[in-house]
């Protein structure tokens, strides 16, 4: 027995020793990267430009930008890309801005992505910016103007110090993420297919979370049609569209499954024309979330069967899918990318942790191409989509430094 134990231990040591040496070599390479004069100069540039980045954030925050109405901001970002050394910048008809810096290191690029639109309408009363106790408040400061400012200043610092000379870089700013990216999805996917890896600059979590996976999402519209009539003369066999929809709503809500991470929410309902009338029409809008494509298919089939089933005699139903995003599954490439960023963060004294986030983003679209992607690389904050939205001010330059070190390190590792 002792001989067997010694034999197994010898095998384990033989197997682990090379990995340990390799890990030590990689650690040494990271520390050497951090110590490069160019990297230190980039960090000094980020610190020197901190006041400019805050001024830019204020300027962008005060420009209303609901989807497709951010033309003024489009011009700002296009100009910033040019100042950062982009070889070409293109604004398409939908307002998406794509910048390219070719570099000398090959044809496949590193993608940095984010969206310019916010959820707030032009006439929103939440149209101000203020600072209070280390926090900055304003519409979109973390969702995601702060993330775009972080990315722009990281690019500017790297370009200024020569760190981008060999790295081909694509910067994607889209205009319609808050409504599901219907017009920019094709652009994002096309650019992602040319990439070696991608980073999305949605906000980081309060505990340093960086996203390696996101749930997928599908939206539906369910319309039920019955037979109109006077409520005073309606019997138990009335063909009420509202009653039919009520049965379907209960059945839909029963599809929620915490064990699988499946969410089904009937969030909007409408129906009827008056309290004294039997409703001829009723409709609902449904939101579903899921971790895996198999769960997406299963949930979609169950919703279809509920829609087809006649719960109330004399009623009919029509189901239409209104939106869809595949899940950003936690692939090995995503996790490798996170581990590299985590190692850079440790050297900078920054705490980061891996997160599976329920909300969707353009990282879902990038993940469809099987390109390694992480999200949540932007500054830290909370309460997005509300008039309490805030960013922790000091996190912007910190995340810009992390992006700078991570981009160079990840490029060197993935392109090797």
N, C-alpha and C positions, 0 to 999 in steps of 0.2 A: 504493500500500500504506500509506504514511504517513497519507494522508487517511482511509483506512478505519479505521485504528487510532485516530486522533483522534476520528472520528465515534462509534466504539464506546465510547471512554473518556468522551466527553461524555454519551452515553446512560446509562452506568453512574453517573456522578456525579449526573445529574439524578434517577435512580431511587433512589440511596442517600441523597441529602441529606435528603429529608423523613423517612426512617426514622431517620436519625441525630438529627435535631432532635426527633423524637418520643421516641426513646430518652432523650435528654437531659432532656426534659420529664418523662418518667416517673421518671427518677433523682432529679430535683429534688423530685417529689411524694413519693417514698419518704423522702427525707431530711427533708422538711418534716413528714411523718407521725411519724418518729422523734423530731423535735424538739418535737412538741406537748407542752404541759404535762401533758395527760391521759396520754399514753403514758409520759412520764418518771415520773409518779406511779404508774402501773401497775407499772412495773419496780421502783420503790422498795417498793411493796406486796408484790411477789413476794419480794424480798430480806428484807423484814421478817417475812414469813410462812414463811420457809424452815424454821425450827425446827419450826413447826406442821406443815408438810408432811411432814417427816421423822418426826415423832411419829405422824402419821396412817398413814404407810406401815408403821411398826412395828406399829401396832394392827391394820391390815388383814392384814398378813403372818401374824400369830399366830392369825387366824381360819381354820380349815380351810374350804376351798371347792371340793370336787369339784363337777362339774356337777349342778345342781338342788338343791344343799345349802348355798347361800350366803344363806339368809334373813337372818341377822344382818347380813351385808354389804349386802344389798339396802337394809335400813333405814338403814345408814350413808350410802350414796350418795344415797338419796332425801332425807335430811336435809341433806346437803351441797349438793344442787341447790337446795333451798329457801333455804338460807343465801346461796347465790350469786345469788338473785333470780329463780329460776324461777317463772313464773306458774302452772304446773301440773306435777305430778309423778305418774306413774302406775306402779304395780307390777302386772303381770299375773299370771295363775295359774301361769305357768312361772318366775316370778321375774325377768323382764326389767323394767328400770327405764327409763322414757322421761320426760325433762324437757323442757319447752318454755318458752322466753323469747320473747315475741312480737315485741318491738321495734316500730319504726315504719317500717321501710324496705321493707315489701312482704310478700307472702304466702310466697314461696319462701325457705327457711331455709338456714343453714349447719349442716351436721351434724358433730358430734364423736362418735366412736364407739369403743367398747372393750368387752371382756368381763371379767366378774367371776370366772368359774370358773378353776380351775387343773387340772393333770393329776394332782395329788397326792391320794391317798385320805385319808379322815379319820384313819386310823391310821398314816399315813406317819411314819417317824422324822425326816424332814426337816420339822420343825415349829418351827424356831427362827430367830431373826434375830440377826445380829451385824455389826459394822463392823470392817474391817481394812484399813489402808493406803489409804484413799480409796475403798474398795469396801464395799458393803453386800450381805450374803448372806441369802437367805431364799426360801421357796417362793413363786414368782410375783412377785418384786420387779421383774422386767422383763416377765413374761408373765402378767398385765400390770397388776399393781397399781400399779406406778410410773407407767405411762402414764395410768391413770385419775386418779391423784393430780395429775399434771402438768396434765391437762385441767381438773380441778376448780379448781385454784389459779389457772390462767390465766383462767378464767371469773370467779372471785371478784375477781381484781385488776381485770379490765376493767369488771365491773359496778360496783365500788366507785368507779372513776374516771370513770364515765359513757361509756366507750367502747362499751358494748353498747346504748346507748339506741336506736339506729336499726337494730341488727342482729338479725333474727329468728334464734334459735338453737335447735337440737334436740340434746339430749345422750342418746345411746343406750348403755345398759349391758346387755349380754345375759348369759344364764346358762349357755349350753351350747356355746360356741365350740369347746371342746377336743374335743367329740365330733361336730363338723360342723354345729352350729347347727340341729338338726332342728326345734326348736320356736320359735326366734327368727328364722329366716330370713324368714318372712312379715312379721314386725314390721319388720325391718331394711329389707326391700325397700319396704314401704309408706311408711315414713318417708323413705327415699331418694328416692322418686318426687316428694316435695314439696320437694326440696332444689335449691339452686343449685350447691352444691359440697359436698364432704365431706372430712374428715380423720379417719384412724384412728390411734389412739395405741398401736399395737404398738411394740416397742422399736426404737430407732434402731441402726444398725450401728456397730461400733467405729471405723470410718473416716468416720462422719458420714452413713452411707447413709440415704436416704429413698426409699421404694418407689413406683415409678410403674407397675410391672407385677408380676403374680404368675402362676405356673403354675396351671392348673386341675387338678382331681383327680377321679378316679372310683374307687370301691372295688367289689370283686366278691367273691361267695362261690361257689366251684365245688365241687359235690358229685358224687362218682363212686360208682356202685353196681355191685358184681360179684356173684359167687356164692361163698358160704362153703363151706369144706371143711377137711379135715384135711391139714396140710402134708405128712405122711408119704406120702400117696397122691396128692398133686398132681402132675400131669404138665405138660409144656410148654404145654399149652393152658389152664392154670388161668385163671379169670376173676378175677384179683386187682384189686381196686379201687385198691390202693396202686400196683401196676405201671402201671395206666392213668393214675393221677394223675401218676406220675413222668414218663411220656412228655409229658403236657400241660404239666408244670412246665418241662421243657426247652424246649418250643415257646414257651411264654409268655415265658420269659427272653430268648429270641432276638428278641423284639419291641423290645428296648431300642435306641434310635437316638440316639446323641450328637449327630449332625449336625442333628437336628430338636428336640433337647431332650426327647425322649419317654423316659419312665422307666416300666418295668413291673417290679414286685417281688412275687414270691411270698413273703410274709413269715411266714405261719403255715400249718402242715400238721398234720393229724391223720388217724389211720386204724388199723384193725385192733383186735382184742380180745386177741390173744396171739401169742407167737412161733411156736407150733405150729399156727396157723390161717391159712388163706387169707383175706385181708381182704375182707369183704363191703362195707364202706363206707370211704371216705376223702374228706377235704375240704381245701380250701385257701382262704386269704384273700389277695386280690390288691389291690395298690395301684398305680394308674397316675397319671402326671403328664404335662402337655402344655402347650405355649405357646399354641396356637391351637385354636379350635373345630373346624377342619377336621381337625387331627391327632387330636382327641378322637373324632370320628366314625370316622375310619379305624382307630384303635386298638381301639375298641369292636367294630367289625365283625370285625377279625382275631381278637380274643379269642372272639367268638361262634363263629367257624368252628373254632377250636381246640377249644372245648368240644363242638361237635357231632361232630367227627371221632372215630370209634371206633378208638383205638390198640390196644386189647386186646379180642379177641373175647369177647362175653358181658358186656361192661360198658356202662353208660349213664351219661350226665352231665346235670346240671342246673346252669345258670348263673343267678345272680341279682345284679343291681346293688344294692349296699348303701348307697352314698352317691355324691353327685355335686356338684361345684362347677365352674362355668364359669371359664375363665381371666380374669384381670384384664389384658386386653391394654393395651399401652402406647399409649393413644389420644392424639390431639392435645390434648384437654382436660386429661388427666392431666399431660402434659408442660408445658403452659402453667402449670398450677397449681404444678408443681415449680419452674419457672423463677422464678415470683413469690416462692416461699419461699426459693429460692437467693439472690435479690437481697436479701431481708431478712436472711438469715444473714450475707451479706457485710458489711452495715452493722454487724452485731453482732459481727463478728470470729469468726464460727462457720464451720467448714468443713463443707459438706454435699456429697454426691454422689448421683447417681441410681443406683438399684439395681433389677434384676429379681430378685425373690426366689422361690425354688423352693417354699417352703411356702405354704399357703393361709391366708386369714383372712376376716373379714367384709367386707373391702374387695372381695373377689371378688363377693359378693352385691350390694354397692352398684354395682359396675361393670356389672352386668347391666342396670341402668336407664339406662346411658349418661351418668350424672352424673359430672363430673370428680371424681376421688378420688385422694388420695395416702395412703400408709401409712408406718409407721415414724416417726411424729412424737413418740413417747415417749422417755424417757431412754435412755441408752446402756448396754449391758451384753452379757453373753454366757452361754453354758452353760445356757440355759433347758431345761426338762424334765429336769433332773438336780439332784442334791443339791449341785452346784457353782454353781448359778445365782447371778449377781451383777449388781449395778448400780453404775456409777460414780457416786458420791454427788453430785458437783458438777454432773453433767449434768441433774439434775432441774430446778433453777431455771433453768438455761441454756435447756433445751427449753421451759420455761413461758414465758420471754421470747420465744423464737422463735415459739411458738404465738400469743402475744398480738399481736405485730407482724404476723404472717402472716395471721391471721384478719381483722384490720381491713383490711389492704391488699388481700387477695384478695376480700373482700366488695366493696370500693369498685371494684375492677377488673371483677369478674364481674357486678355489678349495674348498672354504668354503662350 
